[in-house]
Amino acid sequence: MKVKNNICFDYEKLFGLPHSQGGIVFSDLVHQFSHANGEFVADDEGGRQTAYNLGQASVIKYIIAQLNIAKRKGVE
């Protein structure tokens, strides 16, 4: 799949407005898949839960990164 150079603006349209449905959905995703105490689990033998948490958080971090890129490009 080829990604557009300005896909960040699509993320901004979908998730960027706090009171839009996309903003509400994004807030729910952050609540569900961001880990308040970090992604690393103490005494996680084999690291499976930590790896799972990191995978979930990476999606949220990617969306936030796209929103930040759009914000920077919008200022230029």
ZAPALO-232792 format. One line per 4 residues: number of its first residue (from 1); their letters; for each residue x, y, z of N, C-alpha, C, O. Coordinates in nm, 3 decimals. Example, Ala and Ser with C-alpha at 12.3 -4.5 7.8 and 13.67 -1.06 7.14 Angstrom:
BEGIN
1> AS> 1.319/-0.569/0.780/1.230/-0.450/0.780/1.320/-0.330/0.780/1.424/-0.332/0.846 ~ 1.285/-0.225/0.708/1.367/-0.106/0.714/1.290/0.003/0.787/1.341/0.114/0.804
//
This chain:
BEGIN
1> MKVK> 0.083/-0.118/0.000/0.000/0.000/0.000/0.088/0.124/0.000/0.177/0.139/0.084 ~ 0.063/0.213/-0.093/0.139/0.337/-0.100/0.068/0.444/-0.017/-0.052/0.467/-0.032 ~ 0.143/0.508/0.071/0.087/0.610/0.158/0.109/0.747/0.098/0.219/0.778/0.050 ~ 0.006/0.829/0.100/0.016/0.965/0.048/0.109/1.047/0.138/0.118/1.023/0.258
5> NNIC> 0.177/1.144/0.078/0.265/1.232/0.153/0.190/1.314/0.259/0.243/1.343/0.366 ~ 0.068/1.350/0.227/-0.008/1.436/0.317/-0.121/1.362/0.388/-0.224/1.421/0.418 ~ -0.102/1.234/0.413/-0.205/1.157/0.483/-0.230/1.213/0.622/-0.337/1.191/0.680 ~ -0.134/1.286/0.675/-0.151/1.345/0.807/-0.275/1.434/0.812/-0.340/1.444/0.916
9> FDYE> -0.308/1.498/0.699/-0.427/1.584/0.696/-0.555/1.501/0.701/-0.657/1.548/0.752 ~ -0.551/1.379/0.648/-0.666/1.290/0.660/-0.686/1.250/0.806/-0.800/1.243/0.854 ~ -0.577/1.223/0.875/-0.585/1.192/1.018/-0.640/1.312/1.095/-0.721/1.297/1.187 ~ -0.595/1.431/1.056/-0.642/1.552/1.123/-0.792/1.571/1.102/-0.864/1.606/1.195
13> KLFG> -0.840/1.548/0.980/-0.983/1.561/0.951/-1.065/1.461/1.033/-1.172/1.493/1.084 ~ -1.011/1.341/1.045/-1.085/1.235/1.114/-1.079/1.248/1.266/-1.181/1.235/1.334 ~ -0.960/1.272/1.320/-0.940/1.266/1.464/-0.912/1.401/1.531/-0.914/1.410/1.654 ~ -0.886/1.504/1.453/-0.832/1.627/1.508/-0.927/1.716/1.585/-0.882/1.798/1.665
17> LPHS> -1.055/1.702/1.565/-1.147/1.791/1.632/-1.200/1.725/1.759/-1.257/1.615/1.752 ~ -1.183/1.789/1.874/-1.218/1.723/2.000/-1.367/1.691/2.015/-1.402/1.596/2.085 ~ -1.455/1.768/1.952/-1.598/1.744/1.969/-1.662/1.677/1.849/-1.783/1.659/1.846 ~ -1.580/1.639/1.750/-1.633/1.564/1.636/-1.644/1.417/1.677/-1.588/1.376/1.778
21> QGGI> -1.716/1.340/1.598/-1.727/1.198/1.630/-1.591/1.130/1.625/-1.563/1.040/1.704 ~ -1.507/1.173/1.531/-1.372/1.116/1.524/-1.292/1.148/1.649/-1.217/1.064/1.699 ~ -1.307/1.270/1.699/-1.238/1.309/1.822/-1.286/1.227/1.941/-1.207/1.189/2.027 ~ -1.416/1.200/1.945/-1.474/1.118/2.052/-1.421/0.976/2.043/-1.385/0.916/2.144
25> VFSD> -1.417/0.922/1.921/-1.364/0.787/1.901/-1.217/0.781/1.939/-1.173/0.686/2.004 ~ -1.140/0.884/1.900/-0.997/0.884/1.933/-0.977/0.890/2.085/-0.890/0.821/2.138 ~ -1.057/0.969/2.153/-1.048/0.975/2.299/-1.074/0.837/2.360/-1.007/0.797/2.455 ~ -1.171/0.767/2.305/-1.200/0.632/2.354/-1.084/0.537/2.325/-1.048/0.457/2.411
29> LVHQ> -1.025/0.547/2.206/-0.909/0.463/2.173/-0.793/0.489/2.269/-0.728/0.396/2.316 ~ -0.768/0.616/2.297/-0.661/0.652/2.390/-0.691/0.591/2.527/-0.603/0.535/2.592 ~ -0.816/0.603/2.571/-0.855/0.549/2.701/-0.838/0.397/2.706/-0.791/0.342/2.806 ~ -0.875/0.329/2.597/-0.870/0.183/2.594/-0.730/0.126/2.575/-0.696/0.022/2.631
33> FSHA> -0.647/0.196/2.494/-0.523/0.134/2.451/-0.395/0.206/2.492/-0.286/0.160/2.462 ~ -0.408/0.318/2.561/-0.291/0.380/2.621/-0.286/0.330/2.764/-0.389/0.316/2.830 ~ -0.170/0.306/2.811/-0.156/0.249/2.944/-0.103/0.357/3.037/0.011/0.402/3.024 ~ -0.188/0.396/3.132/-0.157/0.508/3.222/-0.025/0.489/3.296/0.046/0.586/3.321
37> NGEF> 0.006/0.367/3.332/0.128/0.341/3.407/0.243/0.296/3.317/0.343/0.243/3.365 ~ 0.229/0.316/3.188/0.332/0.274/3.093/0.298/0.138/3.035/0.209/0.068/3.082 ~ 0.371/0.103/2.933/0.343/-0.023/2.864/0.412/-0.142/2.928/0.372/-0.257/2.906 ~ 0.515/-0.115/3.006/0.594/-0.224/3.063/0.529/-0.279/3.189/0.488/-0.204/3.277
41> VADD> 0.519/-0.412/3.196/0.455/-0.480/3.308/0.564/-0.544/3.392/0.646/-0.621/3.342 ~ 0.564/-0.512/3.522/0.662/-0.572/3.614/0.635/-0.722/3.624/0.521/-0.767/3.618 ~ 0.741/-0.798/3.640/0.733/-0.943/3.656/0.655/-1.010/3.542/0.579/-1.104/3.564 ~ 0.674/-0.960/3.421/0.608/-1.014/3.303/0.700/-1.120/3.243/0.778/-1.092/3.152
45> EGGR> 0.690/-1.241/3.295/0.778/-1.349/3.250/0.755/-1.376/3.102/0.643/-1.406/3.061 ~ 0.859/-1.365/3.024/0.850/-1.383/2.879/0.814/-1.255/2.805/0.829/-1.247/2.683 ~ 0.768/-1.155/2.878/0.740/-1.025/2.818/0.619/-1.017/2.729/0.604/-0.921/2.653 ~ 0.531/-1.117/2.736/0.418/-1.119/2.643/0.320/-1.003/2.666/0.279/-0.938/2.570
49> QTAY> 0.285/-0.977/2.791/0.190/-0.868/2.818/0.253/-0.734/2.783/0.186/-0.646/2.728 ~ 0.381/-0.718/2.814/0.450/-0.594/2.779/0.450/-0.574/2.628/0.422/-0.464/2.580 ~ 0.482/-0.679/2.553/0.483/-0.670/2.407/0.344/-0.636/2.354/0.330/-0.555/2.262 ~ 0.242/-0.697/2.410/0.104/-0.670/2.369/0.069/-0.524/2.395/0.013/-0.456/2.309
53> NLGQ> 0.103/-0.475/2.515/0.076/-0.336/2.550/0.150/-0.239/2.458/0.094/-0.138/2.416 ~ 0.275/-0.270/2.426/0.353/-0.185/2.336/0.289/-0.180/2.198/0.286/-0.074/2.135 ~ 0.239/-0.293/2.151/0.172/-0.297/2.021/0.047/-0.211/2.018/0.023/-0.139/1.921 ~ -0.032/-0.218/2.124/-0.152/-0.135/2.132/-0.115/0.013/2.136/-0.173/0.094/2.064
57> ASVI> -0.020/0.047/2.220/0.018/0.188/2.237/0.080/0.244/2.110/0.070/0.364/2.084 ~ 0.145/0.160/2.030/0.211/0.210/1.908/0.110/0.267/1.810/0.141/0.361/1.737 ~ -0.011/0.213/1.806/-0.113/0.264/1.717/-0.155/0.405/1.761/-0.168/0.495/1.678 ~ -0.176/0.422/1.890/-0.214/0.553/1.944/-0.102/0.654/1.917/-0.128/0.767/1.877
61> KYII> 0.021/0.613/1.940/0.135/0.703/1.918/0.147/0.741/1.770/0.184/0.854/1.739 ~ 0.117/0.650/1.680/0.122/0.679/1.537/0.017/0.784/1.500/0.046/0.878/1.426 ~ -0.104/0.767/1.550/-0.209/0.865/1.521/-0.171/1.002/1.575/-0.188/1.103/1.506 ~ -0.119/1.007/1.697/-0.076/1.134/1.756/0.035/1.196/1.672/0.037/1.317/1.651
65> AQLN> 0.129/1.114/1.624/0.238/1.164/1.540/0.183/1.225/1.411/0.230/1.330/1.367 ~ 0.084/1.160/1.350/0.024/1.213/1.228/-0.046/1.347/1.255/-0.038/1.439/1.173 ~ -0.115/1.357/1.368/-0.180/1.483/1.404/-0.078/1.594/1.425/-0.100/1.709/1.386 ~ 0.034/1.560/1.487/0.141/1.659/1.509/0.205/1.704/1.378/0.237/1.821/1.361
69> IAKR> 0.223/1.611/1.285/0.279/1.646/1.153/0.185/1.742/1.082/0.228/1.841/1.023 ~ 0.055/1.712/1.086/-0.043/1.800/1.021/-0.041/1.939/1.082/-0.052/2.039/1.012 ~ -0.027/1.945/1.214/-0.022/2.073/1.282/0.100/2.154/1.236/0.090/2.274/1.209 ~ 0.215/2.087/1.228/0.337/2.155/1.183/0.326/2.200/1.038/0.366/2.311/1.005
73> KGVE> 0.273/2.114/0.952/0.259/2.150/0.810/0.158/2.261/0.790/0.172/2.343/0.699 ~ 0.057/2.265/0.874/-0.045/2.368/0.863/0.008/2.506/0.900/-0.046/2.607/0.854 ~ 0.112/2.511/0.980/0.173/2.637/1.023/0.269/2.689/0.917/0.290/2.810/0.906 ~ 0.327/2.599/0.839/0.427/2.640/0.739/0.371/2.727/0.631/0.443/2.768/0.540
//
